[in-house]
Amino acid sequence: MNIRLSVFRKLRTHQIAMAGMMATSLLLIGIPSTQAAESAAPKLAVNQEAINLLPDSVKAQKVLRIAMPTNEPPTQYYEPGTERMTGINPDIARLIGQALGMEVEIKVATFDTLIPGLAAGKYDMAVASMTPTATRMKVLDFVDYLLVGEDIVVPKGNPQAISHTTLCGKRVAVLTGGYQLTVEVPQFNKKCVADGKDEIKVSTFQETRQAIGALTSGRQDAVWADAPILDLAVKQIPEIEVGDAFNFEPVGVGMSKDSGLLKATAAAVAHVIKSPEYMAVLDKYGVKSSAITDARVNFAQ
């Protein structure tokens, strides 16, 4: 009896240790280990032209309520041990606020609630790697601020040889409310059906790390999401790799069409992307190749 108990305890200790290792590997994508995340965002001079274009109601509130998701490093996440949001999007949002002479209050929201929240006036704008689409532009205005591609992440070695051209019939994890789910999956499935193949078996997740957990546990064949997030994940989780990278297009600052903020935001973003502070932010997170030079307004992808 004592021998059996001893063996059980050893086995249980081993199981707990293995579970802890798996949890740690998943948590790694929540805390970039190589970034100086705690350092403050660069300071940008105000742009008086942009300030002059602000609606009086926004000037009076003195604070821009900027919405974005979290737990998606390096685009946005909490600095370790704090309640301060950092990452590409928070830092760029703060540069936009500085250009407009406004304080910035980051409002955390799930991606699928951003557009309803903007429409309801809960937020002034969203800086959330949101792709301007014709559908979204029915209710929002957009100003381009960053170039973002897409990755297909798969188990190490890519045993099924998965790419963006071979997704039919595969179990694919995407983010709730994201561009992949709302725009691309329906388009891909039409082609799958036209080619006589099974549609993509889609599962949705609120956060990329949840989707990666489903991949590493064998419940999904691939994860399909924004490249900066997945590029960091594959550096930190040895069991996965990028099977395909494609479709590099600008994402935009989004705001309600009746907010009156479009002209001021366009002027502010144009000021930001021409500044050395913009490049400093991108360099900080290792995404200098994501810089754009034209703050296009309402350019649908």
Secondary structure, 3 states (H helix, E strand, C coil): CHHHHHHHHHHHHHHHHHHHHHHHHHHHHHCCCCCCCCCCCCCCCCCHHHHHCCCHHHHHHCEEEEEECCCECCCEEECCCCCCEECHHHHHHHHHHHHCCCEEEEEECCHHHHHHHHHCCCCCEEEEEECCCCCHHHCEEEEEEEEEEEEEEEECCCCCCCCCCCCCCCEEEEECCCHHHHHHHHHHHHHHHHCCCCCCEEEEECCHHHHHHHHHCCCCCEEEEEHHHHHHHHHHCCCEEEEEEEEEEEEEEEEECCCCCHHHHHHHHHHHHCCHHHHHHHHHCCCHHHCCCCCCECCCC
